[in-house]
Amino acid sequence: MLKTRHFIGLLLLFVGFLIKMLFTHLIDYYAFVKGISLLLGIIVRSEEVDKSSFKKDPITYILVSIMQLILVVGITGFAIVLEHFGEGANHQLAKILIQNSHKETIAVVSEERLITEVFNTNGYEDFAIFNYQNNYGTYEEQGKKIDPYFREKLLRKSINYNGRRMIVRLDGLQFKIRYSTRFPSMFIVVK
């Protein structure tokens, strides 16, 4: 039988997934959304089992402790997998919205920005910030996460020498993009 706290835990995982799916494309809130979606997944608690004490029954104490540790690691892994599914769902949602109603324009990459994670200041994600005018006449400043495959897909020019390795820089380059007229913050690079 599903207990109330298990239902709340599953509901929090689902809410984390929805937050990631709906808002991960917004560059200003990316780190916050990533942190919240992971945190909501970790909040799910394990079943409270009376471990008794180590002196009374050491085998039961050790087994229950190991099972609870495995459960916490499993739930954390599940939350991370849900986060990746949320990013994929956000991409699919953008494709659907753009397919229904879209406009094309030229966007300029103003900079490459490192977005630090909420709970870990050592980790970061690399984003290219695209500036473009939307159908309302205002300017959007939205980002796309850059991985090596996406960087190479975008271009093979504007190479800067940095130390001993070559780095492809996107700053100042123009790209043809297609964005949703209903939700202009959702776009895809056409070029």
Disulfide bonds with the S-S distance in Angstrom:
none
